[in-house]
Amino acid sequence: MHEGDFGRAGTIVVSVRRTWSVESDLRFEIVERPAIGLVRVLQDLGDSPELLHLAENREAAERWLASNSYSRAYVEEVSADEVGADFIEGRTAA
């Protein structure tokens, strides 16, 4: 979980993230999946990307990214195919 970035004058010095063991008693629940057409701003962190921001459209995502500098960030639109696959494969949110 990304807890925050700390620095000065627009330069991030420390990025604080917290992880938990799969044996932890904590439980996380997906309450709602993003709707078709929304645009995610993601950061490549290896095996699984980190969600930085969820925007209404590509233009809003690009604006957010321009004012929030991340070196490995990219945008990705939520597609109908993705939402459909989640539903068919039983990955719908409660």
N, C-alpha and C positions, 0 to 999 in steps of 0.2 A: 504494500500500500504506500502510495506516495504521500508523505506527510507535509512536505514543503521544500522550497528552495530558499536559500539564504545567501545574501551577498550585498553588494552596494553598487550604486550607479549603473544599474542594468547588467552587472556581471554576476553570474551565479558562482559562488565559491563552494558551497556545500549543498548537495541535494540529499534530503533525508528520506529514506525508504525503510519500511518495516516489513519483515516477512515472518511467517509462522510455520511451524512444522505441520505436516498433514495429520499428525497425531494430536494436534491442539483441540481443545474443547470448543473453540470458536466455530460458528456456523455463519456462512454468508449466503444471502438469498438474492436472486435476481428478481426484482419486483416488476420491471417492465423492460422489454427490449426496445431499442430505438426504431422509430418508424421509417418506412421507405422514404428516401429522399434526403434524410438528415445526413450530415457529413461528419465523420469522426476525424479528429486530429490525433494521430498516433505517433508514438516514438518507438523506434526499433531498439529493443533491448535483448536481442537474441532469439530464443525460442518462442517467446510470447510478447507481443507489443504491449505498451502501456498506453491506456486511453488518457489523453491530456485534456481534451475538450470535445464537446458535441455541439455542432453548429446547425443552424436552420438550412444552410445551403453552402455551396462551394465558395462563393464570394465571402460570406461571413467567416468561414473556416480559414480562408487565406488571410483575411484581415486580422483574425485572432493570432494566427501564426506569425504574421509580420510584426506584431507588437509583443509577442512572447517567444523569444529566441530559443529554439532547441535544435541541436546540430543534426539529429537523426530523425527529425519529424517528417511526417507525410500525411496527406489527406486521403480519405477513402469514403466513398459514398455508400450508404446502406442501400442495397439493391433488393428488388422483388425476389430474385433468385435466392438470395441469402435468407430472407424471411421465410420464403416457402420451404427451403431445405430444413430450417429449424423446426417448422411445423411438422413436416413429413417425418423427420427423424426423431420427433418427440422431445425437442429441446425448447419448447415454448415456455415462457415465463408463467408463473402461477397467477 
